[in-house]
C-alpha cells in the first residue's frame, strides 16, 4: 500500500504540481527560454550557443560539444593547460581571430574568443569580444559603428544576481537584432 501511495504522490501528483507552478510563474524558462523570430519561427534558445561563421554576424565562443554546439554531446574538450594540442588549437584560433577582425599581431585577444566553455554551449561572449568584432560586422552590413555598439549594449546581460561574474553579450539575441535592422 505504501509503494502505491508513494508512486502516486512521487510519480504523479508531485510532478504535476511542479509542472503547474513552473508553467504559471515561469513559463519562459520552463519551456526552454525559446526565442521566436518576428515571423513566428523558432530561432533557438537564449540559453544555448549557436555557431555563426559569416562576416555579417558576431561569432560565438568556440564549441567542444560534438560537431559544434550539439546539445546531445555537451561537454568540454578535457584538454588541460599543459596539453600541446590545446596550445596549438588556441594559437590557431588567436591567429584566425586577429585576421578576421583586422587586429594587429600584438593586440590582445579575449580568452572567450579562443577557448570553449565547460559545456561547449555557452550563449554569451564577453563585452570586449563583442567590441572587437563590432567593426567587422558594421563593415559587412554597411552600418555605423555606433549603431552596432548600441545593439551590443542592448543585448548585454548583467552579471548573475548583479554582482558575481561579468556581464555577457548573448550572441543569438544580438545577431537576431542585427537581422531585424532593415
C-alpha positions in Angstrom: 0.0 0.0 0.0 2.9 2.4 0.9 4.5 1.7 -2.5 1.3 2.5 -4.3 0.7 5.7 -2.3 4.4 6.9 -2.9 4.1 6.0 -6.6 1.0 8.1 -7.0 2.5 11.0 -5.0 6.0 11.0 -6.3 5.3 9.9 -9.9 2.0 11.7 -10.5 0.9 14.3 -8.1 4.2 16.0 -7.3 5.4 16.3 -10.9 2.1 17.7 -11.9 2.2 20.3 -9.2 5.8 21.3 -10.1 4.9 21.5 -13.8 1.8 23.7 -13.0 3.8 26.1 -10.8 6.5 26.4 -13.4 4.1 27.0 -16.3 2.2 29.5 -14.2 5.0 31.6 -12.7 8.0 30.8 -15.0 6.6 29.9 -18.5 9.7 31.2 -20.4 12.4 29.3 -18.5 10.1 26.2 -18.0 9.8 25.9 -21.8 13.5 26.4 -22.6 13.8 30.2 -22.9 13.0 29.9 -26.6 13.5 32.9 -28.9 10.9 33.2 -31.6 11.5 35.4 -34.6 9.2 38.2 -35.8 8.0 35.8 -38.5 6.9 33.3 -35.8 9.7 30.8 -36.5 11.8 29.3 -33.7 15.3 30.8 -33.8 16.8 29.0 -30.8 17.2 29.3 -27.0 18.8 32.2 -25.3 20.5 29.6 -23.0 22.3 27.7 -25.8 25.0 28.9 -28.1 24.9 28.6 -31.9 27.7 28.7 -34.4 27.8 31.8 -36.6 30.6 32.0 -39.2 29.9 34.7 -41.8 31.3 38.2 -41.5 27.9 39.8 -41.0 27.4 38.0 -37.7 29.0 38.1 -34.3 30.8 34.9 -33.7 30.1 32.8 -30.6 32.7 31.1 -28.4 34.3 28.0 -29.9 32.5 24.8 -29.0 33.8 21.5 -27.9 30.3 20.0 -27.9 30.2 17.3 -30.6 30.1 18.7 -34.0 29.8 22.3 -32.8 27.0 23.3 -30.4 25.5 19.9 -30.3 23.4 19.8 -27.1 23.4 16.0 -27.1 27.2 16.0 -26.9 27.6 18.8 -24.4 30.9 18.9 -22.6 34.4 20.3 -22.7 37.4 19.1 -24.5 39.1 17.7 -21.4 42.4 19.2 -22.6 44.4 20.6 -19.7 46.7 23.7 -19.7 49.8 21.6 -20.3 48.2 20.0 -23.4 50.2 20.7 -26.6 47.1 20.0 -28.6 45.1 22.7 -26.7 48.0 25.2 -27.0 48.1 24.6 -30.8 44.4 25.0 -31.2 44.3 28.2 -29.2 47.2 29.6 -31.1 45.4 28.8 -34.4 42.2 30.4 -33.1 44.1 33.6 -32.0 45.7 34.0 -35.4 42.3 33.4 -37.1 40.5 35.9 -34.7 43.1 38.6 -35.3 42.9 38.1 -39.1 39.1 38.1 -39.4 38.8 41.2 -37.1 41.7 43.1 -38.6 43.7 43.2 -35.4 47.4 43.8 -35.1 49.8 40.9 -34.2 50.3 42.5 -30.7 46.6 43.2 -29.9 45.3 41.1 -27.0 42.5 38.6 -27.8 39.9 37.8 -25.2 40.1 34.3 -23.8 36.5 33.5 -24.6 37.2 34.1 -28.3 39.6 31.2 -28.5 38.6 28.8 -25.7 35.4 26.7 -25.4 33.3 26.8 -22.3 32.9 23.9 -20.0 29.6 22.8 -21.6 30.6 23.9 -25.1 27.2 25.6 -25.3 27.7 29.0 -23.7 25.4 31.5 -25.4 27.5 34.6 -24.3 30.7 36.3 -25.2 32.4 38.9 -23.2 31.7 42.6 -23.9 35.3 43.1 -25.0 35.0 40.2 -27.5 31.8 41.8 -29.0 33.5 45.2 -29.2 36.5 43.7 -31.1 34.1 42.1 -33.6 31.9 45.2 -34.0 34.0 46.9 -36.7 33.9 43.7 -38.9 30.1 43.3 -38.5 29.5 47.0 -39.1 31.6 46.9 -42.3 29.9 43.7 -43.6 26.4 45.2 -43.0 27.3 48.8 -44.0 26.1 50.0 -40.6 27.6 52.7 -38.4 29.9 51.6 -35.6 27.7 53.5 -33.2 24.6 51.5 -34.2 26.4 48.2 -33.8 27.8 49.2 -30.4 24.3 50.3 -29.3 23.0 46.8 -30.2 25.8 45.3 -28.2 24.7 47.3 -25.2 21.1 46.4 -25.6 21.9 42.7 -25.8 24.3 42.6 -22.8 23.1 40.6 -19.8 24.3 41.8 -16.4 26.3 39.6 -14.1 24.3 37.0 -12.2 22.4 38.5 -9.3 24.1 41.8 -10.1 27.4 41.1 -8.5 29.3 37.9 -9.2 30.9 37.4 -12.5 31.0 39.6 -15.6 28.4 40.9 -18.0 28.0 38.9 -21.2 26.6 39.5 -24.7 24.0 37.0 -25.9 25.2 36.3 -29.4 21.9 34.8 -30.7 19.9 37.8 -29.5 22.4 40.2 -30.9 22.5 38.6 -34.3 18.7 38.4 -34.5 18.6 42.2 -33.6 21.1 42.8 -36.4 18.9 40.8 -38.8 15.8 42.9 -37.8 17.6 46.1 -39.0 16.5 47.0 -42.5 
